[in-house]
C-alpha cells in the first residue's frame, strides 16, 4: 500500500489469515498496528502490481483516509445499522425480498454521495441464515444454499458488494452485532473476526473481547461488544459482572482524557424503549443487563464526558434522552432488515427506565404515521447523521434517498443535563 505524507510512502501489508476451504477461500492482509497510516496522509491506494486479485474493489484501489487531525474531529458522521437481508432458516418466518425490498444499497449509495468524514455501523451485517431462500441468488454465486451461510460469498452479498461505494467514500468504524456471534465453527462469528473486526484473526471467535477505542481526533469511539449480551433478549442479567468490567474500562478511558468527548458504540442499546402504554410502568425497554452493568461500575454510571451511546439491534431509529448526566441513547437499526413497530413517543416520555430509574425526557422515533387512526407505528428505513456544530452535535434522520425526515436535534453542551433540543 502507498500513501503521501510529505513524500510518497510505501508500506507492506501483513498476513492475517489464509484460505480455509470453500467457506473462506481468501487471503486476508492488513496494514494494522504494525504499519499504521499517520493522520494527515493522503492518496492512499493499494499497489496494484502486488495485489494478486482477479477483481479489485474499490476500482483503482483508492482507499479513504481520515480528514481530521489530532486537534479536530470529524465534521459529519453517518450512522447505519442492521443492514443485512433477512433470510431465516424457519420456513414459516418470512424471507425478505433481497432483490426488490432491501434498502441497504440505496442507503449506502446515499451516504457515499454525501461523503461524510466517518461512518459508524452499529452491527448486524449477515442475515442470510438460509441463502437458498434468496431471490437474488443469480448475482451471488457461492451464497445460494443453507450450507453457504456466513461464508465469504455471503459476506460479499450482504455487505461488501452493496456497501462498495460507501467503503470507497469514507472511513468506517464497524461494531459487532448478535448476528456475528460465536454460534458455531465457520459461522458468522468466524466471518466477523476474519473480515470485519478491529483485531482480525484466523479461525477463532471470542464472545467477550475487550472494548476497543478509536481516536477520531478529539472524539473517542469506544466499542463495547454486546453481541452475546442476554442472547435471548429476555431481560436476563446474569452477565452483569462481565459487562460491568467492560464499562469500567470505558470509564477509565474517558477519565484519562477528560477534556475530550466519548461516544460508546455497542450493538444492543443500553436504554431503548420498544413499547410504552399510556400510564407509567407500562413499558418494554432494553437492554437490562447492559444498564445493570453500568450501574455496577465503580462510578455507578458512565463518565461525564460520555456524550452519547450509539446502538442498533432493534430495527428502528430512535433518539432517547433523560436531561440528566445519563447520556442520550441513539438507536439506528433501520438500514436494511425488516422494520419493527415502535412506541408512541408521548407514551415513552412518561416512563421511568434504567438503574436507577430515570424519566425519559425526550423520545423521537421515526415511524410511518403514529398520529393516524389507528396509529401506523412501523419504522422507516434510513440512517442517522451527526454534524459537528460549534462544540456540539446536530442530529438528523435521513431517508433511503438521503433526504432529511423530521426535526434537527441539537445536543446540549451540559455534562450534567444531557439532552437534545429539537426544532
LINMO-V846429 format. One record per helix or strand of 3 or more residues. SS is the DSSP state (~ for helix, > for strand). FROM is the first residue (numbers start at 1). LEN is the number of residues. Records with the same first field share a line. If there is no record, write none. Layout:
SS = FROM-LEN / FROM-LEN
This chain:
> = 2-3 / 8-3 / 14-4 / 28-3 / 42-4 / 76-5 / 118-4 / 171-4 / 212-5 / 219-5 / 261-8 / 272-5 / 283-4 / 306-7 / 317-5 / 328-5 / 362-4 / 367-3 / 376-4 / 382-8 / 392-8 / 404-8 / 420-3
~ = 59-3 / 104-11 / 131-3 / 137-3 / 146-3 / 152-9 / 164-6 / 178-3 / 188-8 / 240-17 / 288-8 / 345-4
